[in-house]
Amino acid sequence: MRPEFLSLSDHALAERMHQWEAQSPDDDAAFEKFRRDRAVLSREAWQSLTEELGCDNGPLAKVGVMVFPLDEDFARRLRDNLLASPRVKMRRKDFALGYVSTSFAQCDYLNDSNQYRKLTPATRALLAEFLSTAGPQVEAAVGHPFRIASTRQFQLVPNRPLADRHLDGWPVAMRKIFILPQGCGKQSSTTWFQLRNGEEFTLESEKPIWVLFENSVVLHAPISGVALRPTIEFDIVPARQTSFEVVDAGLGGWYPHFPTEPELQAATRQALQSFLAEVPEGAPVESWLKRVGRSLRRLRRKAA
């Protein structure tokens, strides 16, 4: 991150910082300062939109988790499409401009936990069909307009170590949708929740279902089974106007740092200015040789 970056246009600066982030190691201290400052601005922006839209007033806010039936014929089509889609791996650099990304270490963990599948045109068409009917139900449940932030499909890997009960730590008005075309249970893996009223709840269904839940409000934890479980996941965010467009933000992209592009551009410049106020000379641009060496070290650690 260099002082001359500030001479770039707003859009070019956002693109340059995106490129820097995609190449930065998990322990990049210089970038961590920029990331922390941006995270503060991000939280403020999403909280402002959350308050503007009144995002804690829908039926979902009473319980934190809602379960809906899924047509069995349609579920079979989703499952068959998922299984026919090519296998892919989550990669550090695979996230859209302006999006919260995934660290190298987290990519490794998620690739061990999930068998990811590509979002093909056929997949997108099926998911658009799903959202044409489920989308209005989601809007009624959350009680405000929303849009899709990211989409992924995978099979949950069985026989995994017991996971901690956790919150995802996102802005609280963001939620997740899981589509489970083969249902779920202790055989094929499931999820434990603690509802808003304190009750504990474990998903169990022999039939296809889809689930809407507040992943940063209700405690939850995966429970590993002994068989692969097909899953389609949407991450949804508040919006001033509802959109059911299926968004592919890259396998490692989760949600936008900011509700709008102008907010992203302004905050990127502000966070960089804050960094340069502390480090006037900026951070050196890493050579391609050093990046290759770092990648080789990661591969050796994984092989070991």
N, C-alpha and C positions, 0 to 999 in steps of 0.2 A: 504494500500500500504506500503510494508515493504522493508527495505534495502536488505534483503535476496532474494527478487524477482529477483534482478539483477544477481544472480548466475544461474538462469534458462537459458535454451537454448532460442534462439530467438523465436522459435515456441511456446515453453511452456510458455514463458513470455507473448506473445500475447494472448494465451488462458487464462492465469491467470487474465490478465487485463480485458478480455471480461467477465469472470465470476464476477469479482468485479463490473464492470459497470452494469451488469444485476441485481445486488442486491442493487445498490446504490440508496438512495433516491434523489429526485429532488434538495434538499437543502444541499447535501453533499459538504461542502466547500473544503475539501481535494481533492476530485475527480475533482472538478471544475477547480482547478489549473492545474491538469494533462490534463483535457479536453481542456482547452484554449491553452496550449502549443501544443497539438496534432493538434488542429484546424489550427493553424498557419502553421505547417508543411504540413498539408493536402492541404490547399489552394495553397501553393507553388508548391506542386507536381502536382496538377491538372492544375495549370496555365502553368507550364512547358510543360505538354503534350498538352494543348490547343494551345500553340504557336508553338510547333513542328508540329502539324497536320493542323494548319491554320483553326481553327474551326469556324471562323466568316465570311465565304466566300460563303456558299451555298445559294440557293434560299430562304430558310427559313429566313436567316439573313436580307433579305430586308423588311420583314413584321412582323415576329415574330410568326405568326399563319398561319397554312395551314389546309384546310379541304378537305377530300377525301370521295367519296361515298363508301358505303359498300354493297355488294351483299345482297339482301333481304332474300333469302333462307338461306344463311350462317348466317346472323344476327339472324334469328329465332332460328337456332341451338345454337348459343352463348347464346341467352336469355334463352332458355329452359334449357340449361345446368346450367347456373347461378342460376336459380330459383330452380333447383333440387339439387344443392350443399348444404351441411349442413351449417347452420349459425355458425359463429365463432366470438369471440371477440378479439380485439387487446390487447395484454398484454405487459407489460414493458419488460419482459425478452425474448420476441419472436423476436430475430434478429440474423442474421448470424454473425459469427466471422469477425471482421474487418469492420463492417457496422455502419453507422450513425443510431442511435436508436431513440426511442420515449419515452419521459418522461411520468411519471405516469399521470400528469395533461393533457398532450396532448392525451394520450390514452383515457382518460375519454371523452374528447371533441370529438374525432374522432368516438368513439363508439356511442355517442349521435347523430352524424351527418350522420353516415353510417351504414347500415346493411351489415356487411362483410360476405362473403361466402368462404368456403374452396376451395383451388385450387386442384381439384381432378385429377386423371390421365386422365379422359375424358376432363377436362378443358385444361390441358396442351397439349393434342393432338390437340384440336381445335385451341388453340393459336399458336401452331407450324404451323398449316395449314395457319392461318392468316399471320404469319410472312414470310412464304415462298413466298407470293406474295407482301405483303406490305413492307417487309424488304428492298428490293432493292429500293422502292420508298422513304423510309425514308433515306437511304444512299445518294440517289441523292439529296434529299431536304437539308440535313445538310451539304453535301459536304465533308464528311470524314468518315472513318470507325467508327463503333460504336458497342456496345453490350448492351444487356439487363442487367440492374442492379437489378431490382426488379419488381414484378408482384403482383397485387391484383385485386379482383373483389368484387363488392358491389352494393347495391342499395342506392342511395342518399335519405336520409330521407326528406320528405316534411315539409313545415311550420316551417322552421328554422328562427331564427333571422337574420336580415340583416348583412352580413359579410363585413369586411373592404376590400378595394382594396389594394392589396399587391403584393410583390415579395416574392418568397420562400427563397431567400438568399443562394441558392446553388451555387457552381461554375458555371459560366454562360454557359459553353458548355454542361451542362447536360440539357436534355429536357424531356418532358412528352408526352405520347401518351394516349389519351382517346378513347376507342371504345364505341360507343353509339348505341347499337343494336335496340333501339326504337326511335332513334333521340333524340331531346331535344327541349325545349321551355319553355315558362312561365308556362304552365300547369304541366310539369314534371320536372322542374328545368333546369337551363341553366347556362352559364358562360358569364360574361362581360369581354372584353379585351380592352386595349388601345394598338393599334398596334405601331410598331416602328416609323411610320410616324406621330404619334399623333392622328390618327383617332380612334374613339371608335367603337367597334364591339361587338354585342351580338349574340351568336350562336342561330340559329333558323332552325330547320329541321324536317319535318314530316317523313322523310325517314331515314334509318340507315346511319350513317356516322362514320368516325374516324378522330381524330384531333391531329395534331402535333404542339406543341407550346413551346416557350422558357419561362419556368415558373419563371426564375430568371432574365429575361430581360424585359418582357412586363407585365405591371400591369394587374391583373385579380382579379375577385371576383365571387363567386357563387351567383346565384339568385335563391332563393328557390321557388319551386312551390307547388302544392297541391297533387301531386302523386309521388310515388316511381319511381326513374329513374335508370334502370340497367346501370352499368358502369364497364368497364374493364380498368385497368390502367397499363401502363408500364412506368418505369423510365429508361431512357437510358443515357449512358455515352460514352465519346470518347474512342476509342481503337485503337491500332496499327493494329489490324486485326478484320474485321467485324465478328460477331457471332450472329445468330438468335436463339440461345438456350434460351428457356424459363427458367428464373431464379426465384426461390422462395427463397427469403432471409429472410423469416419470415414476418409475417404481420406487425411487427414494424420495419423492416429493410428497409432503403431507398436507400442508395448508399454506395459504399465502401469509407472508409476514404482515401484510396490511390489507385492509378491505378494498382499497383502490390503487391504481397505478400512480396517480399523483402523490398519494401518501407514501408509497414505496420510494419514489424518487426523492421526495423531500427528506425523508428519514435517512435514506442512504447517505445523502450529502451531509446531513447533520451529524450522524454517527461518525463519519470519516473526519469531519472537522474536529469533533471531540477527541478522536484518536490523535490527530496531528497536533492538537494543542498540547498534548502530553509528550508526543514523540515527533518533534518538528521535522526531523529528517526522514520520517516514515520508516517502513520496513523494507528491507532489500527484496528485490524480485528473485525468487529461487530459480536456479538454472535447471534446464531439462535433465542434466546429468544427475543432479541431486535428487530430483523427483523419481527418476528411474531407480536410483539406488535405494530410496525409501520403499518403493514398490517391491523390489526384490527382497528387502528385509522382511516386509509383511508376508510375502509368500513363504519365506523360510520358516517364520514363526508358525504359520498355519500348517505347514508340512510337518513340523515337529510336534 
